[in-house]
Structure formats: structure tokens, C-alpha cells
Amino acid sequence: MNSLIIRREAFEAVDGFEVEFRGLYEDQVFLSKIAARFPVMLIPDVLDYYRQHPGSSCHRGMETGDYHPERLHPARKRYLLWLERHCDRMRIDHESLRRALRRQMLPYRWKVVGLYHTARIIGSTSMRNRILRHLPPWAVKRLRRIKSGFEVRTERLGKLFGQRPAG
């Protein structure tokens, strides 16, 4: 994790990192725990960059099939399931957050939504049309209403967790 400054008391209050997340999404899990309990300040400036190399967690995850930078992947599903459970444990009942989590989980819980999402990402109109032909009209309507179905924008999560921008 780059450019993160946190008080030791906050780190200890959320019990640090989760041992079940090693390599992929360990930073997202930790940041979710912090943002759920403490005020967070974000700044728009890029303060540093990180180097990607064959030994990186993302590269290893792509080799094993656990991660893909654009498509659905098992590591993201594990993170989203963890986040749902964490919100339950912390009794976070923010409706916008719950709705965003449900939307993010749709492609993982419903195979047809996952296939449609994949077709959208790879730009296959013919695959999307084949999927839509086999669905009842109500399902087609709902499937087309799903906006991104995958990425939640950082600034939206910030609003949901009560973060405030710097300045």
C-alpha cells in the first residue's frame, strides 16, 4: 500500500490485516476495515507509483487464474463476500453501500449476469445478444439496467463510508 499514513491505535483497533487475504485484496480489506471505523481523508494527488513485475501478487494471480485486471475473478469474489460479512458484523446498514455490494455480487451469484458482463468487457455484441435471446423479457430489462456490474468507483465508496476529500 502506497502513501498511507495511519495512527497505530487505529491499526490495532481494527486488528490489522486479515490473515486469509495474502497477496490479493489484503489492502482493500484493511482499508475497508479502517474506513468503516474511522474518518478517512483522501487527496487527489498522485504521490508515488509502484513497479509491476513477474513476482508481483497480481502477476502471480493472473498465472493461477485467481485474478484478472478486467474480468470477473475469484479473488474479487472472496473480497466482496468478506465485505458483506464485515458489514454485517459491524452492523453497517447504509442502504447505498448494501445496494452497491449487491450489484457487485450479481455477476458472481448469477451465471447469466456474469456471462453478460464478460461479453460486455470483451466487446462481444453477438455473445450478449445470444444471452439475451434465451431470457424472458423481464430479465432482459433488468440485465440492461445493470450499469457496470463490477467496479465501484473509489469516490462513491468514500461517500458511503463517510470519507471526506482533502482540502
N, CA and C atoms as an extended XYZ file, in Angstrom:
501
Properties=species:S:1:pos:R:3:atomname:S:1:resname:S:1:resid:I:1 pbc="F F F"
N         0.849       -1.176        0.000 N   MET     1
C         0.000        0.000        0.000 CA  MET     1
C         0.888        1.230        0.000 C   MET     1
N         0.572        2.119       -0.885 N   ASN     2
C         1.382        3.317       -1.033 CA  ASN     2
C         0.724        4.513       -0.363 C   ASN     2
N         1.548        5.390        0.144 N   SER     3
C         1.120        6.699        0.651 CA  SER     3
C        -0.012        6.627        1.660 C   SER     3
N         0.093        5.750        2.606 N   LEU     4
C        -0.914        5.627        3.646 CA  LEU     4
C        -0.287        6.019        4.979 C   LEU     4
N        -0.925        6.926        5.651 N   ILE     5
C        -0.491        7.299        6.999 CA  ILE     5
C        -1.652        6.982        7.919 C   ILE     5
N        -1.363        6.213        8.969 N   ILE     6
C        -2.423        5.774        9.872 CA  ILE     6
C        -1.875        5.741       11.301 C   ILE     6
N        -2.701        6.061       12.235 N   ARG     7
C        -2.293        6.002       13.641 CA  ARG     7
C        -2.227        4.543       14.089 C   ARG     7
N        -1.253        4.269       14.921 N   ARG     8
C        -1.072        2.909       15.430 CA  ARG     8
C        -2.328        2.425       16.168 C   ARG     8
N        -2.970        3.339       16.909 N   GLU     9
C        -4.180        2.974       17.657 CA  GLU     9
C        -5.297        2.509       16.711 C   GLU     9
N        -5.388        3.149       15.546 N   ALA    10
C        -6.410        2.752       14.569 CA  ALA    10
C        -6.081        1.372       14.000 C   ALA    10
N        -4.806        1.159       13.683 N   PHE    11
C        -4.369       -0.147       13.169 CA  PHE    11
C        -4.713       -1.255       14.166 C   PHE    11
N        -4.402       -1.018       15.428 N   GLU    12
C        -4.669       -2.018       16.455 CA  GLU    12
C        -6.160       -2.179       16.725 C   GLU    12
N        -6.921       -1.092       16.618 N   ALA    13
C        -8.362       -1.156       16.873 CA  ALA    13
C        -9.097       -2.038       15.858 C   ALA    13
N        -8.573       -2.122       14.628 N   VAL    14
C        -9.226       -2.973       13.617 CA  VAL    14
C        -8.524       -4.321       13.483 C   VAL    14
N        -7.613       -4.613       14.393 N   ASP    15
C        -6.856       -5.875       14.401 CA  ASP    15
C        -5.996       -6.069       13.158 C   ASP    15
N        -5.499       -4.983       12.602 N   GLY    16
C        -4.545       -5.071       11.493 CA  GLY    16
C        -5.082       -5.752       10.257 C   GLY    16
N        -4.201       -6.480        9.592 N   PHE    17
C        -4.558       -7.156        8.349 CA  PHE    17
C        -5.234       -8.493        8.631 C   PHE    17
N        -6.014       -8.971        7.672 N   GLU    18
C        -6.689      -10.267        7.778 CA  GLU    18
C        -5.768      -11.350        7.220 C   GLU    18
N        -5.541      -12.397        7.993 N   VAL    19
C        -4.617      -13.451        7.563 CA  VAL    19
C        -5.131      -14.222        6.353 C   VAL    19
N        -6.451      -14.261        6.144 N   GLU    20
C        -6.980      -15.009        4.999 CA  GLU    20
C        -6.720      -14.315        3.664 C   GLU    20
N        -6.325      -13.052        3.707 N   PHE    21
C        -6.028      -12.303        2.491 CA  PHE    21
C        -4.527      -12.035        2.422 C   PHE    21
N        -3.863      -12.837        1.624 N   ARG    22
C        -2.430      -12.669        1.409 CA  ARG    22
C        -2.200      -12.513       -0.088 C   ARG    22
N        -1.585      -11.428       -0.476 N   GLY    23
C        -1.236      -11.249       -1.883 CA  GLY    23
C        -2.240      -10.441       -2.675 C   GLY    23
N        -3.510      -10.814       -2.649 N   LEU    24
C        -4.536      -10.106       -3.404 CA  LEU    24
C        -5.617       -9.601       -2.459 C   LEU    24
N        -5.948       -8.342       -2.577 N   TYR    25
C        -7.014       -7.679       -1.824 CA  TYR    25
C        -6.721       -7.487       -0.344 C   TYR    25
N        -5.515       -7.773        0.108 N   GLU    26
C        -5.215       -7.533        1.520 CA  GLU    26
C        -5.300       -6.045        1.846 C   GLU    26
N        -4.932       -5.201        0.881 N   ASP    27
C        -5.019       -3.762        1.109 CA  ASP    27
C        -6.466       -3.290        1.110 C   ASP    27
N        -7.296       -3.831        0.225 N   GLN    28
C        -8.706       -3.447        0.181 CA  GLN    28
C        -9.432       -3.844        1.463 C   GLN    28
N        -9.125       -5.026        1.959 N   VAL    29
C        -9.746       -5.481        3.203 CA  VAL    29
C        -9.351       -4.561        4.350 C   VAL    29
N        -8.063       -4.278        4.463 N   PHE    30
C        -7.593       -3.410        5.537 CA  PHE    30
C        -8.214       -2.016        5.436 C   PHE    30
N        -8.203       -1.442        4.236 N   LEU    31
C        -8.776       -0.107        4.052 CA  LEU    31
C       -10.276       -0.092        4.343 C   LEU    31
N       -10.974       -1.155        4.006 N   SER    32
C       -12.408       -1.248        4.311 CA  SER    32
C       -12.632       -1.252        5.816 C   SER    32
N       -11.796       -1.988        6.539 N   LYS    33
C       -11.923       -2.031        7.994 CA  LYS    33
C       -11.673       -0.655        8.603 C   LYS    33
N       -10.650        0.022        8.121 N   ILE    34
C       -10.323        1.357        8.640 CA  ILE    34
C       -11.444        2.340        8.310 C   ILE    34
N       -11.878        2.374        7.054 N   ALA    35
C       -12.888        3.346        6.620 CA  ALA    35
C       -14.229        3.130        7.307 C   ALA    35
N       -14.506        1.915        7.722 N   ALA    36
C       -15.768        1.635        8.405 CA  ALA    36
C       -15.767        2.157        9.844 C   ALA    36
N       -14.583        2.368       10.413 N   ARG    37
C       -14.492        2.776       11.824 CA  ARG    37
C       -13.977        4.180       12.069 C   ARG    37
N       -13.215        4.718       11.112 N   PHE    38
C       -12.539        5.995       11.348 CA  PHE    38
C       -12.739        6.947       10.174 C   PHE    38
N       -12.688        8.253       10.447 N   PRO    39
C       -12.728        9.217        9.337 CA  PRO    39
C       -11.477        9.045        8.474 C   PRO    39
N       -11.653        9.149        7.181 N   VAL    40
C       -10.555        8.973        6.236 CA  VAL    40
C       -10.475       10.214        5.360 C   VAL    40
N        -9.278       10.671        5.108 N   MET    41
C        -9.095       11.815        4.233 CA  MET    41
C        -8.397       11.351        2.964 C   MET    41
N        -8.952       11.722        1.824 N   LEU    42
C        -8.370       11.375        0.532 CA  LEU    42
C        -7.835       12.638       -0.122 C   LEU    42
N        -6.719       12.494       -0.824 N   ILE    43
C        -6.219       13.620       -1.600 CA  ILE    43
C        -6.134       13.187       -3.062 C   ILE    43
N        -6.349       14.103       -3.987 N   PRO    44
C        -6.378       13.724       -5.400 CA  PRO    44
C        -4.997       13.572       -6.035 C   PRO    44
N        -3.954       13.984       -5.345 N   ASP    45
C        -2.609       13.970       -5.923 CA  ASP    45
C        -2.039       12.558       -5.992 C   ASP    45
N        -1.270       12.281       -7.032 N   VAL    46
C        -0.507       11.035       -7.137 CA  VAL    46
C         0.814       11.285       -6.440 C   VAL    46
N         1.050       10.547       -5.373 N   LEU    47
C         2.266       10.766       -4.579 CA  LEU    47
C         3.379        9.785       -4.917 C   LEU    47
N         3.023        8.639       -5.436 N   ASP    48
C         4.044        7.678       -5.821 CA  ASP    48
C         3.452        6.649       -6.778 C   ASP    48
N         4.325        5.855       -7.351 N   TYR    49
C         3.942        4.791       -8.278 CA  TYR    49
C         4.539        3.496       -7.761 C   TYR    49
N         4.004        2.391       -8.232 N   TYR    50
C         4.632        1.139       -7.855 CA  TYR    50
C         4.971        0.348       -9.109 C   TYR    50
N         5.978       -0.448       -8.966 N   ARG    51
C         6.503       -1.227      -10.086 CA  ARG    51
C         5.780       -2.567      -10.152 C   ARG    51
N         5.380       -2.944      -11.348 N   GLN    52
C         4.787       -4.268      -11.536 CA  GLN    52
C         5.851       -5.161      -12.165 C   GLN    52
N         5.951       -6.363      -11.666 N   HIS    53
C         6.984       -7.285      -12.118 CA  HIS    53
C         6.454       -8.712      -12.050 C   HIS    53
N         7.139       -9.659      -12.662 N   PRO    54
C         6.654      -11.048      -12.703 CA  PRO    54
C         6.443      -11.696      -11.343 C   PRO    54
N         7.088      -11.189      -10.312 N   GLY    55
C         6.915      -11.760       -8.976 CA  GLY    55
C         5.812      -11.097       -8.167 C   GLY    55
N         5.124      -10.118       -8.755 N   SER    56
C         4.091       -9.396       -8.004 CA  SER    56
C         2.871      -10.283       -7.745 C   SER    56
N         2.105       -9.907       -6.756 N   SER    57
C         0.900      -10.667       -6.406 CA  SER    57
C        -0.087      -10.712       -7.562 C   SER    57
N        -0.268       -9.585       -8.234 N   CYS    58
C        -1.206       -9.551       -9.368 CA  CYS    58
C        -0.738      -10.469      -10.494 C   CYS    58
N         0.538      -10.422      -10.798 N   HIS    59
C         1.067      -11.269      -11.875 CA  HIS    59
C         0.906      -12.748      -11.527 C   HIS    59
N         1.228      -13.096      -10.290 N   ARG    60
C         1.055      -14.497       -9.860 CA  ARG    60
C        -0.420      -14.890       -9.891 C   ARG    60
N        -1.306      -13.958       -9.478 N   GLY    61
C        -2.744      -14.230       -9.516 CA  GLY    61
C        -3.255      -14.449      -10.922 C   GLY    61
N        -2.713      -13.711      -11.892 N   MET    62
C        -3.120      -13.914      -13.288 CA  MET    62
C        -2.652      -15.271      -13.792 C   MET    62
N        -1.468      -15.689      -13.379 N   GLU    63
C        -0.961      -17.001      -13.795 CA  GLU    63
C        -1.806      -18.141      -13.233 C   GLU    63
N        -2.300      -17.987      -12.009 N   THR    64
C        -3.088      -19.058      -11.391 CA  THR    64
C        -4.578      -18.972      -11.732 C   THR    64
N        -4.999      -17.839      -12.345 N   GLY    65
C        -6.416      -17.657      -12.659 CA  GLY    65
C        -7.219      -17.061      -11.520 C   GLY    65
N        -6.537      -16.673      -10.458 N   ASP    66
C        -7.223      -16.102       -9.303 CA  ASP    66
C        -7.518      -14.617       -9.492 C   ASP    66
N        -6.860      -13.983      -10.489 N   TYR    67
C        -7.018      -12.547      -10.697 CA  TYR    67
C        -6.996      -12.221      -12.184 C   TYR    67
N        -7.803      -11.254      -12.576 N   HIS    68
C        -7.751      -10.683      -13.916 CA  HIS    68
C        -8.047       -9.196      -13.759 C   HIS    68
N        -7.287       -8.325      -14.405 N   PRO    69
C        -7.478       -6.890      -14.182 CA  PRO    69
C        -8.827       -6.340      -14.655 C   PRO    69
N        -9.525       -7.022      -15.564 N   GLU    70
C       -10.782       -6.502      -16.087 CA  GLU    70
C       -11.964       -7.450      -15.900 C   GLU    70
N       -11.716       -8.725      -15.929 N   ARG    71
C       -12.820       -9.690      -15.889 CA  ARG    71
C       -13.113      -10.145      -14.465 C   ARG    71
N       -14.210      -10.866      -14.318 N   LEU    72
C       -14.558      -11.438      -13.023 CA  LEU    72
C       -13.469      -12.421      -12.608 C   LEU    72
N       -13.159      -12.450      -11.314 N   HIS    73
C       -12.133      -13.380      -10.851 CA  HIS    73
C       -12.402      -13.778       -9.397 C   HIS    73
N       -11.921      -14.956       -9.007 N   PRO    74
C       -12.194      -15.497       -7.667 CA  PRO    74
C       -11.724      -14.608       -6.516 C   PRO    74
N       -10.606      -13.927       -6.665 N   ALA    75
C       -10.099      -13.099       -5.562 CA  ALA    75
C       -11.072      -11.963       -5.245 C   ALA    75
N       -11.653      -11.361       -6.259 N   ARG    76
C       -12.616      -10.276       -6.030 CA  ARG    76
C       -13.879      -10.811       -5.361 C   ARG    76
N       -14.309      -11.983       -5.785 N   LYS    77
C       -15.497      -12.580       -5.163 CA  LYS    77
C       -15.252      -12.811       -3.670 C   LYS    77
N       -14.069      -13.338       -3.318 N   ARG    78
C       -13.748      -13.554       -1.903 CA  ARG    78
C       -13.778      -12.240       -1.133 C   ARG    78
N       -13.235      -11.180       -1.742 N   TYR    79
C       -13.236       -9.874       -1.081 CA  TYR    79
C       -14.667       -9.361       -0.884 C   TYR    79
N       -15.491       -9.437       -1.895 N   LEU    80
C       -16.861       -8.937       -1.779 CA  LEU    80
C       -17.661       -9.725       -0.741 C   LEU    80
N       -17.475      -11.044       -0.705 N   LEU    81
C       -18.150      -11.856        0.318 CA  LEU    81
C       -17.668      -11.462        1.710 C   LEU    81
N       -16.348      -11.253        1.852 N   TRP    82
C       -15.811      -10.813        3.131 CA  TRP    82
C       -16.418       -9.466        3.523 C   TRP    82
N       -16.509       -8.531        2.563 N   LEU    83
C       -17.030       -7.203        2.861 CA  LEU    83
C       -18.492       -7.261        3.306 C   LEU    83
N       -19.278       -8.125        2.686 N   GLU    84
C       -20.671       -8.303        3.137 CA  GLU    84
C       -20.714       -8.787        4.582 C   GLU    84
N       -19.906       -9.799        4.900 N   ARG    85
C       -19.869      -10.328        6.272 CA  ARG    85
C       -19.369       -9.272        7.252 C   ARG    85
N       -18.361       -8.510        6.832 N   HIS    86
C       -17.809       -7.470        7.706 CA  HIS    86
C       -18.870       -6.408        7.998 C   HIS    86
N       -19.621       -6.010        6.993 N   CYS    87
C       -20.689       -5.024        7.203 CA  CYS    87
C       -21.745       -5.577        8.155 C   CYS    87
N       -22.030       -6.871        8.053 N   ASP    88
C       -22.981       -7.498        8.982 CA  ASP    88
C       -22.433       -7.463       10.413 C   ASP    88
N       -21.148       -7.853       10.566 N   ARG    89
C       -20.533       -7.860       11.906 CA  ARG    89
C       -20.485       -6.469       12.513 C   ARG    89
N       -20.195       -5.477       11.690 N   MET    90
C       -20.078       -4.102       12.176 CA  MET    90
C       -21.436       -3.401       12.241 C   MET    90
N       -22.485       -4.109       11.825 N   ARG    91
C       -23.843       -3.546       11.787 CA  ARG    91
C       -23.907       -2.259       10.955 C   ARG    91
N       -23.267       -2.321        9.796 N   ILE    92
C       -23.300       -1.193        8.857 CA  ILE    92
C       -24.518       -1.404        7.961 C   ILE    92
N       -25.509       -0.557        8.136 N   ASP    93
C       -26.760       -0.719        7.394 CA  ASP    93
C       -26.993        0.408        6.396 C   ASP    93
N       -25.941        0.950        5.871 N   HIS    94
C       -26.064        2.030        4.901 CA  HIS    94
C       -26.645        1.452        3.605 C   HIS    94
N       -27.840        1.893        3.225 N   GLU    95
C       -28.544        1.300        2.096 CA  GLU    95
C       -27.777        1.427        0.786 C   GLU    95
N       -27.141        2.562        0.556 N   SER    96
C       -26.383        2.730       -0.695 CA  SER    96
C       -25.214        1.747       -0.772 C   SER    96
N       -24.555        1.514        0.353 N   LEU    97
C       -23.461        0.548        0.371 CA  LEU    97
C       -23.987       -0.854        0.119 C   LEU    97
N       -25.069       -1.222        0.780 N   ARG    98
C       -25.649       -2.563        0.584 CA  ARG    98
C       -26.076       -2.771       -0.867 C   ARG    98
N       -26.676       -1.739       -1.452 N   ARG    99
C       -27.108       -1.828       -2.853 CA  ARG    99
C       -25.892       -1.991       -3.768 C   ARG    99
N       -24.823       -1.232       -3.494 N   ALA   100
C       -23.603       -1.343       -4.290 CA  ALA   100
C       -22.998       -2.743       -4.162 C   ALA   100
N       -22.985       -3.294       -2.963 N   LEU   101
C       -22.462       -4.654       -2.772 CA  LEU   101
C       -23.310       -5.685       -3.511 C   LEU   101
N       -24.629       -5.547       -3.423 N   ARG   102
C       -25.497       -6.485       -4.155 CA  ARG   102
C       -25.221       -6.421       -5.654 C   ARG   102
N       -25.063       -5.196       -6.174 N   ARG   103
C       -24.802       -5.013       -7.604 CA  ARG   103
C       -23.450       -5.630       -7.980 C   ARG   103
N       -22.449       -5.456       -7.133 N   GLN   104
C       -21.136       -6.020       -7.412 CA  GLN   104
C       -21.145       -7.546       -7.382 C   GLN   104
N       -22.011       -8.125       -6.536 N   MET   105
C       -22.075       -9.585       -6.409 CA  MET   105
C       -22.922      -10.250       -7.492 C   MET   105
N       -23.758       -9.490       -8.176 N   LEU   106
C       -24.632      -10.081       -9.194 CA  LEU   106
C       -23.906      -10.989      -10.182 C   LEU   106
N       -22.827      -10.533      -10.806 N   PRO   107
C       -22.167      -11.417      -11.777 CA  PRO   107
C       -21.600      -12.690      -11.169 C   PRO   107
N       -21.343      -12.678       -9.870 N   TYR   108
C       -20.803      -13.861       -9.208 CA  TYR   108
C       -21.918      -14.807       -8.752 C   TYR   108
N       -23.053      -14.275       -8.397 N   ARG   109
C       -24.156      -15.093       -7.894 CA  ARG   109
C       -25.040      -15.644       -9.008 C   ARG   109
N       -25.142      -14.936      -10.122 N   TRP   110
C       -26.000      -15.347      -11.232 CA  TRP   110
C       -25.135      -15.526      -12.473 C   TRP   110
N       -25.009      -16.754      -12.931 N   LYS   111
C       -24.108      -17.067      -14.039 CA  LYS   111
C       -24.425      -16.247      -15.288 C   LYS   111
N       -25.703      -16.062      -15.584 N   VAL   112
C       -26.073      -15.325      -16.794 CA  VAL   112
C       -25.606      -13.870      -16.711 C   VAL   112
N       -25.646      -13.279      -15.544 N   VAL   113
C       -25.166      -11.902      -15.375 CA  VAL   113
C       -23.653      -11.875      -15.571 C   VAL   113
N       -22.962      -12.882      -15.052 N   GLY   114
C       -21.518      -12.977      -15.239 CA  GLY   114
C       -21.142      -13.131      -16.702 C   GLY   114
N       -21.879      -13.963      -17.430 N   LEU   115
C       -21.620      -14.132      -18.858 CA  LEU   115
C       -21.872      -12.835      -19.620 C   LEU   115
N       -22.966      -12.172      -19.288 N   TYR   116
C       -23.298      -10.903      -19.940 CA  TYR   116
C       -22.217       -9.859      -19.655 C   TYR   116
N       -21.773       -9.803      -18.414 N   HIS   117
C       -20.711       -8.875      -18.030 CA  HIS   117
C       -19.435       -9.163      -18.826 C   HIS   117
N       -19.058      -10.431      -18.926 N   THR   118
C       -17.861      -10.813      -19.669 CA  THR   118
C       -17.996      -10.405      -21.134 C   THR   118
N       -19.174      -10.632      -21.721 N   ALA   119
C       -19.398      -10.252      -23.116 CA  ALA   119
C       -19.267       -8.748      -23.292 C   ALA   119
N       -19.741       -7.997      -22.314 N   ARG   120
C       -19.631       -6.531      -22.387 CA  ARG   120
C       -18.167       -6.105      -22.317 C   ARG   120
N       -17.403       -6.715      -21.417 N   ILE   121
C       -15.990       -6.354      -21.244 CA  ILE   121
C       -15.190       -6.657      -22.508 C   ILE   121
N       -15.409       -7.825      -23.096 N   ILE   122
C       -14.623       -8.186      -24.286 CA  ILE   122
C       -15.211       -7.584      -25.553 C   ILE   122
N       -16.348       -6.898      -25.424 N   GLY   123
C       -16.932       -6.207      -26.572 CA  GLY   123
C       -17.643       -7.118      -27.551 C   GLY   123
N       -18.156       -8.241      -27.088 N   SER   124
C       -18.828       -9.188      -27.973 CA  SER   124
C       -20.337       -8.943      -27.986 C   SER   124
N       -20.784       -8.184      -28.977 N   THR   125
C       -22.214       -7.912      -29.125 CA  THR   125
C       -22.971       -9.188      -29.452 C   THR   125
N       -22.389      -10.052      -30.277 N   SER   126
C       -23.085      -11.287      -30.656 CA  SER   126
C       -23.299      -12.190      -29.440 C   SER   126
N       -22.319      -12.268      -28.547 N   MET   127
C       -22.470      -13.081      -27.334 CA  MET   127
C       -23.555      -12.493      -26.441 C   MET   127
N       -23.563      -11.170      -26.278 N   ARG   128
C       -24.611      -10.525      -25.472 CA  ARG   128
C       -25.987      -10.804      -26.052 C   ARG   128
N       -26.112      -10.698      -27.357 N   ASN   129
C       -27.409      -10.936      -27.997 CA  ASN   129
C       -27.858      -12.381      -27.837 C   ASN   129
N       -26.918      -13.335      -27.929 N   ARG   130
C       -27.276      -14.750      -27.714 CA  ARG   130
C       -27.788      -14.972      -26.300 C   ARG   130
N       -27.152      -14.349      -25.336 N   ILE   131
C       -27.590      -14.469      -23.940 CA  ILE   131
C       -28.991      -13.890      -23.791 C   ILE   131
N       -29.207      -12.704      -24.332 N   LEU   132
C       -30.499      -12.018      -24.194 CA  LEU   132
C       -31.631      -12.775      -24.867 C   LEU   132
N       -31.350      -13.479      -25.972 N   ARG   133
C       -32.399      -14.241      -26.684 CA  ARG   133
C       -32.990      -15.362      -25.838 C   ARG   133
N       -32.212      -15.867      -24.894 N   HIS   134
C       -32.658      -17.004      -24.093 CA  HIS   134
C       -33.274      -16.598      -22.759 C   HIS   134
N       -33.488      -15.311      -22.567 N   LEU   135
C       -34.044      -14.835      -21.304 CA  LEU   135
C       -35.445      -14.281      -21.496 C   LEU   135
N       -36.271      -14.372      -20.451 N   PRO   136
C       -37.596      -13.736      -20.524 CA  PRO   136
C       -37.441      -12.214      -20.568 C   PRO   136
N       -38.426      -11.501      -21.113 N   PRO   137
C       -38.322      -10.041      -21.257 CA  PRO   137
C       -37.996       -9.299      -19.962 C   PRO   137
N       -38.572       -9.724      -18.837 N   TRP   138
C       -38.297       -9.030      -17.582 CA  TRP   138
C       -36.828       -9.139      -17.202 C   TRP   138
N       -36.210      -10.297      -17.483 N   ALA   139
C       -34.799      -10.490      -17.155 CA  ALA   139
C       -33.911       -9.646      -18.067 C   ALA   139
N       -34.286       -9.529      -19.331 N   VAL   140
C       -33.531       -8.705      -20.275 CA  VAL   140
C       -33.535       -7.254      -19.807 C   VAL   140
N       -34.706       -6.788      -19.403 N   LYS   141
C       -34.842       -5.401      -18.943 CA  LYS   141
C       -33.950       -5.139      -17.731 C   LYS   141
N       -33.974       -6.056      -16.778 N   ARG   142
C       -33.167       -5.883      -15.558 CA  ARG   142
C       -31.676       -5.980      -15.861 C   ARG   142
N       -31.305       -6.900      -16.748 N   LEU   143
C       -29.901       -7.078      -17.088 CA  LEU   143
C       -29.346       -5.824      -17.766 C   LEU   143
N       -30.113       -5.210      -18.608 N   ARG   144
C       -29.660       -3.992      -19.297 CA  ARG   144
C       -29.558       -2.811      -18.354 C   ARG   144
N       -30.287       -2.852      -17.232 N   ARG   145
C       -30.239       -1.754      -16.257 CA  ARG   145
C       -28.987       -1.787      -15.398 C   ARG   145
N       -28.332       -2.936      -15.331 N   ILE   146
C       -27.110       -3.050      -14.536 CA  ILE   146
C       -26.050       -2.207      -15.221 C   ILE   146
N       -25.560       -1.220      -14.516 N   LYS   147
C       -24.615       -0.285      -15.143 CA  LYS   147
C       -23.272       -0.950      -15.355 C   LYS   147
N       -22.393       -0.904      -14.398 N   SER   148
C       -21.085       -1.508      -14.609 CA  SER   148
C       -21.085       -2.948      -14.121 C   SER   148
N       -21.818       -3.226      -13.051 N   GLY   149
C       -21.875       -4.578      -12.522 CA  GLY   149
C       -20.577       -5.087      -11.944 C   GLY   149
N       -19.538       -4.268      -11.917 N   PHE   150
C       -18.269       -4.797      -11.443 CA  PHE   150
C       -17.486       -3.788      -10.615 C   PHE   150
N       -17.091       -2.699      -11.204 N   GLU   151
C       -16.235       -1.750      -10.486 CA  GLU   151
C       -17.051       -0.713       -9.724 C   GLU   151
N       -16.779       -0.574       -8.450 N   VAL   152
C       -17.364        0.509       -7.659 CA  VAL   152
C       -16.326        1.620       -7.644 C   VAL   152
N       -16.710        2.795       -7.981 N   ARG   153
C       -15.782        3.917       -8.038 CA  ARG   153
C       -15.317        4.294       -6.629 C   ARG   153
N       -14.036        4.605       -6.513 N   THR   154
C       -13.435        4.930       -5.219 CA  THR   154
C       -14.159        6.075       -4.538 C   THR   154
N       -14.483        7.118       -5.305 N   GLU   155
C       -15.131        8.259       -4.673 CA  GLU   155
C       -16.515        7.904       -4.154 C   GLU   155
N       -17.209        6.965       -4.793 N   ARG   156
C       -18.526        6.552       -4.310 CA  ARG   156
C       -18.392        5.780       -3.002 C   ARG   156
N       -17.426        4.876       -2.945 N   LEU   157
C       -17.196        4.155       -1.692 CA  LEU   157
C       -16.816        5.129       -0.595 C   LEU   157
N       -16.043        6.146       -0.943 N   GLY   158
C       -15.668        7.150        0.036 CA  GLY   158
C       -16.880        7.831        0.626 C   GLY   158
N       -17.839        8.165       -0.222 N   LYS   159
C       -19.067        8.793        0.264 CA  LYS   159
C       -19.849        7.832        1.152 C   LYS   159
N       -19.886        6.553        0.763 N   LEU   160
C       -20.652        5.584        1.534 CA  LEU   160
C       -20.053        5.371        2.911 C   LEU   160
N       -18.722        5.397        2.997 N   PHE   161
C       -18.068        5.165        4.277 CA  PHE   161
C       -17.863        6.453        5.063 C   PHE   161
N       -18.332        7.580        4.527 N   GLY   162
C       -18.229        8.833        5.259 CA  GLY   162
C       -16.859        9.486        5.160 C   GLY   162
N       -16.094        9.136        4.116 N   GLN   163
C       -14.811        9.767        3.948 CA  GLN   163
C       -15.019       11.179        3.426 C   GLN   163
N       -14.042       12.014        3.621 N   ARG   164
C       -14.135       13.372        3.093 CA  ARG   164
C       -12.871       13.689        2.317 C   ARG   164
N       -13.008       14.425        1.228 N   PRO   165
C       -11.813       14.781        0.457 CA  PRO   165
C       -10.936       15.764        1.204 C   PRO   165
N        -9.676       15.766        0.863 N   ALA   166
C        -8.751       16.707        1.495 CA  ALA   166
C        -9.021       18.114        0.982 C   ALA   166
N        -8.636       19.098        1.775 N   GLY   167
C        -8.751       20.466        1.306 CA  GLY   167
C        -9.700       21.193        2.119 C   GLY   167
